[in-house]
Amino acid sequence: MQQVTPKKALGQHFLIDDGIAKQIVDSLQAPYPNVLEIGPGMGVLTRFLLQRPGIDFRVVEIDRESVAYLQQHFPELHDRILATDFLKLHLEELYSQPLSIIGNFPYNISSQILFKILENKDLVLETVGMFQKEVAKRVASAPGKKMYGILSVLLQAFFDIEYLFTVHEHSFNPPPKVKSAVIRITRNPEKRLHCDETLFKNVVKTAFNQRRKTLRNSLKSFEFTPEFKENELLSKRPEQLGVAEFELICENIVR
């Protein structure tokens, strides 16, 4: 059977364990019909997704060799293969209704994929994905943990994050040098910011870019209301703060 050669430049590590593939697909709750798979490769997830009733299923794949493989082995996909870069897709032009995203995501662009999902937070309401374990733990991390960072705060401001299970290296071809993990990211309609979103992102990024400093020092470029300048929050480091505390800081910035 024709095989696709994994390409290092595309960060390809093909999942070869059918049991793990089914477990990933079964983790997709998909309460809405639209489902988009990122980077299907040779279709290990695709095969199980095509068996799911009632979904409007598409795949996006940048690798031409993988596209040819999918066209040959999954004729039922027909015109549902988007042969392009997911990061360049305008999701709002493809979908007018909410969608779920699933995939064994290329590790070299996994953070960019998460930022794109964040940009489309009111359209992409569920994501089930395979990530490098370190990235998965970072995204799901609670305040106070060493791995807690920019992505943790920004995603947790709008989504519920569940670390589902760890996947070992031997489940892939070629085996990555790190362990992997599957997480589920679900939009929580109750989560909404009580401050300006652009300011919130700017404050979080500025704080974590100098994460060893206290917020009073890392956020010197911002002007705070007089009554907030001595607030104890500013004596803390960014990893000690949850979403609500970052919101409070933003609410006390003079604009």
Backbone bond lengths (Angstrom), bond angles and torsions (degrees), N, CA, C in turn:
res aa  C-N    CA-C-N  psi(-1)  N-CA   C-N-CA  omega(-1)  CA-C   N-CA-C  phi
1 M - - - 1.468 - - 1.527 109.61 -
2 Q 1.310 115.52 136.78 1.451 121.51 177.86 1.518 110.32 -57.41
3 Q 1.328 115.87 136.35 1.456 121.37 178.05 1.522 109.50 -120.14
4 V 1.327 115.96 156.42 1.458 121.05 175.32 1.521 108.26 -98.17
5 T 1.319 116.24 132.74 1.460 120.88 179.16 1.525 109.66 -78.28
6 P 1.332 118.22 120.98 1.468 119.64 178.72 1.525 110.58 -62.57
7 K 1.304 116.95 134.25 1.466 121.88 -176.47 1.523 110.11 -110.23
8 K 1.318 114.42 120.29 1.461 120.61 -176.97 1.529 111.52 -60.77
9 A 1.331 116.18 -37.61 1.465 121.17 -177.87 1.527 111.97 -63.11
10 L 1.337 116.14 -26.18 1.467 120.72 179.36 1.528 111.97 -97.04
11 G 1.330 116.12 2.84 1.466 120.12 179.19 1.519 112.88 65.89
12 Q 1.339 116.64 32.03 1.467 120.21 -174.54 1.531 112.53 -82.37
13 H 1.317 115.44 124.11 1.460 123.55 169.52 1.522 104.89 -133.56
14 F 1.311 116.79 101.48 1.467 120.40 -172.95 1.526 110.94 -76.12
15 L 1.304 115.16 128.64 1.462 121.23 175.75 1.526 108.79 -69.82
16 I 1.335 117.10 129.44 1.467 120.35 -177.03 1.526 112.10 -119.90
17 D 1.311 117.04 4.69 1.459 121.85 -178.55 1.532 108.96 -100.95
18 D 1.332 116.92 107.80 1.465 121.20 -178.19 1.524 112.36 -62.43
19 G 1.327 116.45 -33.91 1.462 120.46 -179.97 1.524 111.35 -63.60
20 I 1.335 116.05 -43.35 1.468 120.99 177.51 1.527 109.41 -66.78
21 A 1.332 116.79 -41.63 1.470 120.77 179.72 1.525 111.16 -58.04
22 K 1.329 116.00 -45.56 1.477 119.97 179.59 1.525 110.61 -65.35
23 Q 1.330 115.94 -38.20 1.466 120.42 179.48 1.537 110.73 -62.85
24 I 1.334 116.41 -39.23 1.465 120.99 178.40 1.530 110.13 -64.59
25 V 1.331 115.85 -48.64 1.468 120.66 -178.58 1.527 110.41 -63.97
26 D 1.323 117.24 -38.91 1.466 120.84 178.89 1.532 112.17 -67.29
27 S 1.343 116.66 -19.67 1.469 120.95 179.47 1.523 111.74 -79.38
28 L 1.322 116.12 -12.49 1.459 121.25 179.44 1.522 109.29 -80.21
29 Q 1.309 116.18 115.22 1.463 119.59 -177.91 1.525 111.62 -80.83
30 A 1.335 117.43 -33.33 1.471 124.76 171.93 1.521 114.12 41.27
31 P 1.336 117.50 66.00 1.469 119.22 177.75 1.532 113.19 -76.02
32 Y 1.338 116.19 -3.59 1.471 121.61 178.01 1.517 107.18 -122.56
33 P 1.341 118.55 153.11 1.463 120.17 -171.26 1.529 115.17 -69.86
34 N 1.328 118.68 -29.26 1.468 120.31 -174.22 1.533 111.89 -75.90
35 V 1.329 115.90 123.20 1.466 121.78 176.94 1.526 108.22 -132.24
36 L 1.334 116.33 129.55 1.460 122.56 178.86 1.520 108.81 -120.64
37 E 1.343 116.26 124.68 1.468 120.34 175.83 1.520 109.23 -99.45
38 I 1.327 115.71 130.80 1.468 121.75 178.13 1.524 109.28 -97.43
39 G 1.332 116.72 128.28 1.463 122.10 173.97 1.509 114.70 62.12
40 P 1.338 118.53 58.53 1.471 120.31 -176.84 1.523 114.99 -67.67
41 G 1.339 117.88 -19.00 1.466 119.36 178.73 1.510 112.12 60.30
42 M 1.346 116.31 -113.81 1.471 120.48 179.06 1.529 111.67 -101.00
43 G 1.331 116.76 14.51 1.456 120.16 168.34 1.511 116.94 82.72
44 V 1.329 118.55 27.03 1.469 119.36 -178.96 1.534 111.21 -65.82
45 L 1.325 117.49 -36.26 1.466 120.26 173.87 1.530 110.62 -82.47
46 T 1.327 114.87 -37.41 1.473 121.95 -176.76 1.524 111.17 -53.00
47 R 1.321 115.59 -42.81 1.469 121.02 -176.85 1.528 111.38 -57.87
48 F 1.326 116.16 -42.02 1.467 120.22 -179.99 1.534 110.88 -76.91
49 L 1.320 116.72 -34.76 1.462 120.01 179.57 1.529 111.56 -65.69
50 L 1.322 116.42 -36.11 1.462 120.62 179.25 1.530 112.08 -66.83
51 Q 1.325 116.19 -18.67 1.463 120.30 178.67 1.531 112.60 -84.58
52 R 1.330 116.07 -10.03 1.466 119.51 -177.08 1.524 109.87 -81.08
53 P 1.313 117.51 126.54 1.469 119.87 -179.52 1.526 111.68 -77.10
54 G 1.309 115.61 151.04 1.454 120.71 168.64 1.509 116.68 76.99
55 I 1.363 118.00 15.27 1.463 118.06 177.27 1.531 109.90 -112.68
56 D 1.323 114.74 146.81 1.464 122.08 174.10 1.521 105.81 -97.09
57 F 1.325 115.92 100.31 1.462 122.57 -164.21 1.528 112.14 -106.71
58 R 1.332 116.04 131.36 1.467 122.47 173.19 1.532 108.82 -133.82
59 V 1.326 115.13 160.93 1.470 120.36 174.43 1.528 108.29 -127.67
60 V 1.332 116.35 149.69 1.462 121.09 174.30 1.523 107.59 -123.34
61 E 1.332 115.96 125.87 1.469 121.73 -173.15 1.530 109.11 -142.52
62 I 1.325 116.22 125.60 1.458 121.24 -178.07 1.536 112.61 -88.16
63 D 1.333 116.66 -23.39 1.467 122.11 -175.28 1.533 110.65 -81.81
64 R 1.331 116.41 117.00 1.469 120.92 -176.58 1.523 112.56 -61.45
65 E 1.328 116.27 -36.80 1.464 119.68 179.68 1.532 110.30 -64.76
66 S 1.338 116.09 -40.37 1.467 119.87 177.29 1.524 110.94 -66.30
67 V 1.332 117.38 -39.23 1.466 121.17 178.72 1.528 110.10 -60.06
68 A 1.341 116.11 -44.51 1.470 120.44 179.45 1.528 110.49 -63.15
69 Y 1.326 116.32 -40.21 1.470 121.10 178.96 1.525 110.46 -62.95
70 L 1.316 116.45 -46.14 1.468 121.22 -178.73 1.531 110.70 -63.74
71 Q 1.323 116.61 -40.70 1.467 120.13 179.41 1.523 111.23 -63.12
72 Q 1.333 115.83 -36.19 1.463 120.68 -178.73 1.527 112.22 -76.49
73 H 1.332 116.28 -41.77 1.462 120.06 -171.67 1.530 114.01 -96.31
74 F 1.326 116.87 -15.42 1.468 120.26 -179.93 1.535 109.74 -131.11
75 P 1.331 116.75 65.71 1.466 119.63 -177.85 1.529 112.87 -59.02
76 E 1.333 116.52 -22.09 1.462 119.32 179.95 1.531 112.63 -67.90
77 L 1.341 116.76 -13.87 1.459 119.30 175.52 1.534 111.64 -70.89
78 H 1.328 116.51 -27.46 1.468 122.59 177.58 1.535 110.47 46.98
79 D 1.328 116.09 -116.72 1.468 120.40 -177.00 1.531 111.43 -95.46
80 R 1.317 116.42 24.93 1.469 120.16 -177.26 1.531 112.57 -98.28
81 I 1.332 116.48 12.63 1.468 121.11 175.78 1.527 108.11 -100.11
82 L 1.321 116.11 118.65 1.467 121.08 175.39 1.524 107.14 -95.70
83 A 1.317 116.83 104.11 1.471 122.01 -175.41 1.526 109.09 -85.94
84 T 1.328 114.88 75.95 1.461 119.33 -176.52 1.530 109.62 -158.33
85 D 1.314 115.48 -177.66 1.457 123.23 179.03 1.532 108.51 -89.02
86 F 1.320 117.28 122.46 1.466 120.65 179.77 1.523 111.78 -54.16
87 L 1.329 116.73 -38.03 1.461 120.45 -176.23 1.529 112.09 -65.57
88 K 1.346 116.94 -18.58 1.469 120.82 179.32 1.528 112.80 -98.64
89 L 1.323 116.54 -1.97 1.462 119.86 -179.60 1.530 110.82 -72.13
90 H 1.325 115.59 141.67 1.462 120.93 171.32 1.532 106.45 -99.98
91 L 1.310 115.38 92.90 1.458 120.27 -172.85 1.524 112.52 -60.39
92 E 1.329 115.95 -34.23 1.465 119.18 -178.43 1.529 111.82 -67.72
93 E 1.343 116.87 -19.74 1.465 120.17 176.61 1.527 111.29 -84.58
94 L 1.322 116.58 -24.67 1.470 121.24 -179.46 1.522 112.20 -89.07
95 Y 1.333 115.65 -31.42 1.465 119.99 -173.40 1.525 110.99 -129.12
96 S 1.306 115.32 130.90 1.468 120.33 173.34 1.525 110.48 -103.12
97 Q 1.324 116.02 -10.21 1.463 122.50 179.75 1.529 109.27 -121.02
98 P 1.339 118.57 159.76 1.467 122.00 -178.14 1.526 112.80 -57.12
99 L 1.327 115.45 154.66 1.457 119.94 178.27 1.521 111.10 -140.25
100 S 1.333 113.41 162.99 1.461 122.37 170.81 1.523 107.91 -108.29
101 I 1.316 116.02 146.31 1.468 122.19 176.36 1.517 108.26 -118.52
102 I 1.325 115.69 140.10 1.459 121.23 179.66 1.527 108.43 -140.73
103 G 1.326 116.71 152.97 1.461 117.65 176.12 1.514 113.88 169.16
104 N 1.323 113.39 158.91 1.459 122.00 166.33 1.523 103.75 -93.11
105 F 1.335 116.29 90.34 1.456 120.86 -165.97 1.532 112.10 -74.36
106 P 1.345 116.85 139.05 1.475 119.71 174.73 1.526 109.28 -59.79
107 Y 1.325 116.79 127.49 1.454 120.00 -173.18 1.523 113.01 -65.90
108 N 1.342 116.80 -26.55 1.465 118.92 -176.49 1.533 112.77 -74.23
109 I 1.338 118.01 -13.18 1.472 119.88 177.72 1.534 111.60 -127.28
110 S 1.324 117.61 15.30 1.475 119.42 -173.56 1.524 112.08 -63.25
111 S 1.341 118.14 -38.30 1.465 120.03 178.81 1.524 110.32 -66.69
112 Q 1.337 117.19 -38.07 1.466 120.78 178.19 1.530 111.01 -65.38
113 I 1.327 116.05 -36.59 1.468 120.29 176.30 1.527 109.77 -62.18
114 L 1.323 116.41 -43.02 1.470 120.31 -179.88 1.528 111.52 -65.16
115 F 1.329 117.40 -39.64 1.457 120.03 177.97 1.534 110.73 -65.79
116 K 1.338 116.73 -35.22 1.471 119.40 177.94 1.537 110.52 -68.92
117 I 1.314 116.51 -38.96 1.473 120.16 175.83 1.534 109.71 -62.27
118 L 1.327 116.15 -39.95 1.462 120.81 177.67 1.532 110.78 -62.48
119 E 1.329 117.04 -41.68 1.469 121.50 178.30 1.528 111.07 -62.06
120 N 1.331 115.93 -29.28 1.463 121.44 -177.98 1.532 111.10 -109.15
121 K 1.321 115.98 36.16 1.474 121.85 -170.65 1.519 114.39 -62.29
122 D 1.328 117.66 -22.96 1.464 119.39 179.50 1.526 112.15 -95.57
123 L 1.329 115.93 2.65 1.466 121.52 176.79 1.532 110.54 -114.58
124 V 1.339 116.01 -45.51 1.468 121.61 177.95 1.531 107.89 -89.54
125 L 1.324 115.71 98.83 1.468 119.42 -172.40 1.522 113.61 -95.52
126 E 1.346 116.12 -8.64 1.471 119.28 177.54 1.523 109.00 -153.40
127 T 1.325 115.92 137.86 1.464 121.51 175.08 1.520 108.50 -135.68
128 V 1.333 116.08 129.61 1.462 121.21 170.77 1.514 106.17 -120.12
129 G 1.330 116.44 118.88 1.453 117.77 -173.86 1.509 114.29 -146.29
130 M 1.335 113.35 154.41 1.463 122.19 174.02 1.525 107.76 -93.27
131 F 1.326 114.77 127.89 1.453 121.59 179.95 1.523 109.62 -131.15
132 Q 1.324 115.81 163.55 1.450 119.19 166.53 1.527 106.78 -57.46
133 K 1.331 117.48 137.27 1.464 121.34 -173.49 1.525 112.24 -54.32
134 E 1.305 116.61 -39.15 1.468 120.83 -178.75 1.529 111.05 -62.47
135 V 1.342 116.59 -40.70 1.467 120.60 178.76 1.526 110.19 -67.85
136 A 1.333 116.25 -43.27 1.470 120.96 179.44 1.527 111.00 -59.28
137 K 1.330 116.17 -44.13 1.463 120.16 -179.54 1.524 111.12 -67.19
138 R 1.328 115.82 -36.34 1.457 120.31 179.18 1.524 110.76 -63.87
139 V 1.324 116.01 -45.83 1.467 121.02 -178.08 1.532 110.62 -63.59
140 A 1.331 116.12 -39.15 1.467 120.65 -176.25 1.530 112.90 -87.72
141 S 1.331 117.12 -4.43 1.465 121.34 -172.96 1.524 113.26 -65.74
142 A 1.319 115.15 144.92 1.466 121.99 175.06 1.522 109.91 -89.80
143 P 1.341 118.26 159.43 1.466 120.36 175.28 1.522 111.42 -54.96
144 G 1.323 114.62 147.44 1.455 119.95 179.19 1.513 113.66 95.13
145 K 1.322 116.98 -13.03 1.461 121.21 179.01 1.529 110.20 -89.58
146 K 1.315 115.74 150.52 1.459 120.83 -177.92 1.531 111.69 -62.39
147 M 1.350 116.79 -32.15 1.464 120.23 -174.96 1.530 112.48 -83.72
148 Y 1.304 117.58 -11.21 1.461 122.72 -179.15 1.523 109.74 -61.68
149 G 1.341 116.59 130.07 1.466 118.93 -175.14 1.517 113.04 -156.13
150 I 1.317 116.30 -158.24 1.466 122.82 -174.93 1.517 111.78 -55.97
151 L 1.340 116.75 -51.90 1.461 120.40 -178.28 1.527 111.57 -62.90
152 S 1.322 116.79 -36.38 1.470 120.82 178.78 1.520 109.91 -57.31
153 V 1.340 115.89 -52.00 1.464 120.72 -175.19 1.525 110.84 -67.85
154 L 1.339 117.24 -49.09 1.463 120.23 -174.34 1.525 111.95 -64.01
155 L 1.329 117.11 -41.27 1.464 119.62 179.49 1.525 111.41 -72.79
156 Q 1.332 116.59 -41.61 1.464 119.53 -178.04 1.528 112.77 -69.52
157 A 1.339 116.68 -13.26 1.466 119.81 175.51 1.530 111.33 -68.67
158 F 1.337 116.20 -21.87 1.470 120.25 -175.28 1.533 114.32 -129.68
159 F 1.326 117.02 -19.65 1.459 121.06 -172.37 1.524 112.10 -123.46
160 D 1.330 115.55 152.73 1.462 121.85 166.27 1.523 107.22 -92.48
161 I 1.323 117.44 133.36 1.462 121.91 -175.34 1.518 110.21 -117.77
162 E 1.334 116.23 128.86 1.464 121.06 179.03 1.531 109.72 -123.02
163 Y 1.321 116.14 124.10 1.471 121.06 172.85 1.523 106.05 -82.81
164 L 1.331 117.70 113.13 1.465 120.83 -171.23 1.529 113.09 -89.08
165 F 1.328 117.62 -56.53 1.469 119.16 -179.70 1.527 110.99 -164.20
166 T 1.330 114.35 158.97 1.466 122.61 -179.96 1.530 109.49 -94.09
167 V 1.316 116.91 146.29 1.470 122.46 179.66 1.524 108.54 -124.76
168 H 1.338 115.97 129.72 1.463 120.45 -176.46 1.530 112.57 -83.80
169 E 1.318 114.86 160.84 1.459 121.80 -173.40 1.524 113.20 -58.38
170 H 1.337 117.58 -35.65 1.466 120.75 -174.05 1.525 113.20 -70.13
171 S 1.338 116.65 -3.42 1.467 120.01 178.24 1.526 111.97 -83.67
172 F 1.352 116.69 1.20 1.463 121.07 -175.06 1.528 112.44 -125.96
173 N 1.322 114.80 158.31 1.464 122.77 169.14 1.533 108.61 -130.87
174 P 1.350 116.46 118.64 1.459 127.93 -9.68 1.525 110.49 -72.73
175 P 1.338 118.03 155.81 1.465 119.69 179.07 1.530 110.16 -65.08
176 P 1.331 118.85 129.04 1.471 119.76 175.13 1.524 110.02 -69.88
177 K 1.311 116.40 165.23 1.462 120.52 -179.40 1.528 111.81 -84.58
178 V 1.322 115.42 0.28 1.468 120.20 -178.47 1.526 109.43 -130.83
179 K 1.321 115.81 161.09 1.462 119.68 172.80 1.531 109.70 -77.11
180 S 1.311 114.79 160.02 1.462 121.01 -177.77 1.526 109.27 -121.56
181 A 1.312 115.64 169.09 1.463 120.09 179.32 1.520 109.88 -153.24
182 V 1.322 114.98 152.43 1.467 121.76 178.19 1.524 108.42 -109.18
183 I 1.333 115.40 131.12 1.455 120.40 176.65 1.527 109.54 -126.46
184 R 1.332 114.73 157.20 1.464 120.80 174.49 1.524 107.98 -118.29
185 I 1.342 115.26 129.26 1.460 122.74 -177.88 1.526 106.97 -117.61
186 T 1.323 117.24 115.84 1.463 121.79 -174.03 1.521 110.57 -121.02
187 R 1.315 116.34 126.79 1.472 121.00 178.75 1.526 109.35 -63.67
188 N 1.317 114.74 128.37 1.458 120.57 178.54 1.533 108.37 -105.89
189 P 1.336 118.34 108.25 1.466 120.06 -175.89 1.526 113.77 -64.01
190 E 1.337 115.83 -16.05 1.468 119.51 178.20 1.526 111.43 -78.62
191 K 1.334 116.01 -17.10 1.459 120.11 -177.59 1.527 109.72 -89.53
192 R 1.314 115.54 114.68 1.460 120.67 175.84 1.525 108.06 -145.67
193 L 1.312 116.18 144.29 1.458 119.82 -178.31 1.525 110.86 -75.54
194 H 1.326 115.72 145.60 1.454 121.58 176.70 1.528 110.26 -104.59
195 C 1.317 115.00 24.07 1.461 120.91 177.77 1.521 107.98 -146.89
196 D 1.314 116.42 175.64 1.461 120.70 179.78 1.536 110.07 -65.47
197 E 1.329 116.10 128.16 1.473 120.14 -174.63 1.523 112.67 -66.39
198 T 1.325 117.14 -40.63 1.474 120.24 179.66 1.518 110.52 -63.87
199 L 1.327 116.45 -42.28 1.468 120.58 177.47 1.518 110.54 -63.82
200 F 1.323 117.29 -42.34 1.467 122.17 179.35 1.533 110.15 -57.38
201 K 1.335 116.97 -49.48 1.465 120.92 179.84 1.526 110.80 -61.01
202 N 1.319 116.40 -41.45 1.458 121.34 -178.45 1.525 111.01 -64.40
203 V 1.323 116.56 -43.27 1.471 121.52 -179.71 1.532 110.77 -65.30
204 V 1.338 116.20 -45.19 1.469 120.44 -179.14 1.534 110.37 -62.69
205 K 1.309 117.00 -46.49 1.477 120.57 -179.24 1.522 111.24 -65.13
206 T 1.327 116.82 -42.27 1.469 120.40 179.56 1.525 110.73 -63.09
207 A 1.321 116.04 -43.08 1.470 120.63 -178.99 1.520 111.79 -63.44
208 F 1.339 117.26 -47.19 1.463 119.85 -175.93 1.524 113.17 -77.09
209 N 1.317 117.18 -20.11 1.463 118.89 176.05 1.520 111.15 -69.43
210 Q 1.340 116.45 -15.46 1.474 121.73 173.66 1.525 108.32 -131.22
211 R 1.336 114.90 55.45 1.457 120.27 -167.23 1.524 114.13 -66.06
212 R 1.317 118.79 -16.90 1.476 119.73 178.68 1.522 111.99 -80.78
213 K 1.322 116.13 -14.56 1.451 119.99 -179.43 1.529 110.54 -89.26
214 T 1.326 115.63 157.05 1.462 118.78 171.27 1.530 107.38 -71.63
215 L 1.322 115.83 159.52 1.465 120.06 -178.94 1.521 112.03 -63.59
216 R 1.324 116.75 -29.46 1.469 119.33 178.05 1.532 110.53 -60.36
217 N 1.328 115.98 -34.81 1.467 119.86 -179.56 1.526 112.39 -87.28
218 S 1.329 117.38 -40.70 1.468 119.23 -176.30 1.527 112.25 -73.51
219 L 1.346 116.31 -24.39 1.470 119.61 -177.71 1.536 112.15 -104.98
220 K 1.333 116.24 29.45 1.469 121.21 -178.81 1.526 112.86 -60.80
221 S 1.311 116.71 -25.39 1.474 119.81 -177.53 1.528 112.57 -74.53
222 F 1.343 116.67 -9.19 1.461 121.20 179.43 1.532 110.00 -102.38
223 E 1.316 116.67 145.63 1.462 120.57 177.39 1.525 109.31 -102.62
224 F 1.330 115.65 125.34 1.461 121.02 -178.39 1.528 111.34 -98.80
225 T 1.320 114.76 156.34 1.466 119.78 174.95 1.533 108.41 -61.45
226 P 1.339 118.02 147.73 1.481 120.48 -176.39 1.529 113.37 -52.77
227 E 1.334 116.80 -41.69 1.471 119.82 -176.48 1.528 113.24 -71.82
228 F 1.333 116.66 -14.21 1.475 119.27 -176.91 1.533 112.05 -98.82
229 K 1.315 117.55 -13.74 1.472 120.66 -171.74 1.527 113.88 -59.52
230 E 1.322 116.88 -27.29 1.464 120.58 -179.82 1.527 112.27 -104.74
231 N 1.326 116.83 12.45 1.467 120.47 -179.25 1.524 110.68 -61.78
232 E 1.334 116.13 140.11 1.475 121.01 -176.52 1.528 112.96 -62.76
233 L 1.330 117.97 -22.95 1.469 120.17 178.85 1.526 111.12 -58.91
234 L 1.327 116.08 -35.48 1.464 120.05 -176.88 1.528 112.33 -71.27
235 S 1.330 116.40 -11.12 1.476 120.39 177.26 1.528 111.45 -88.46
236 K 1.327 116.25 -5.11 1.458 120.56 -178.31 1.526 111.65 -94.21
237 R 1.331 115.03 167.87 1.461 121.00 173.90 1.527 108.38 -96.72
238 P 1.324 117.63 157.39 1.474 119.80 -171.00 1.520 114.87 -58.78
239 E 1.337 117.73 -33.78 1.468 118.90 -177.01 1.534 113.18 -69.96
240 Q 1.332 115.83 -8.45 1.466 119.98 179.34 1.535 112.57 -88.27
241 L 1.342 117.01 -7.81 1.463 121.21 -173.03 1.523 112.68 -106.28
242 G 1.323 115.66 139.55 1.450 121.23 172.78 1.527 110.75 -90.41
243 V 1.304 116.37 -178.80 1.467 122.05 -178.39 1.524 111.15 -57.42
244 A 1.337 117.44 -46.75 1.467 121.43 -176.24 1.531 111.54 -61.02
245 E 1.333 116.80 -35.74 1.468 119.98 -179.37 1.526 111.23 -72.72
246 F 1.330 116.93 -36.28 1.472 119.49 174.18 1.534 110.15 -65.77
247 E 1.332 116.81 -36.24 1.467 120.65 176.07 1.528 110.29 -60.89
248 L 1.335 116.11 -44.84 1.465 120.92 -178.87 1.528 110.78 -60.53
249 I 1.330 115.87 -41.01 1.463 119.88 177.39 1.530 109.86 -60.55
250 C 1.336 116.46 -45.94 1.480 120.35 -178.28 1.522 111.30 -63.85
251 E 1.333 116.98 -35.96 1.456 120.87 -179.90 1.529 112.25 -67.20
252 N 1.341 116.12 -17.49 1.458 120.45 -178.34 1.534 113.05 -109.60
253 I 1.337 115.17 19.48 1.457 119.91 174.60 1.534 108.79 -95.92
254 V 1.323 115.73 131.85 1.455 120.69 178.55 1.522 108.71 -79.50
255 R 1.331 116.33 127.40 1.466 119.90 -177.09 1.505 111.10 -116.73
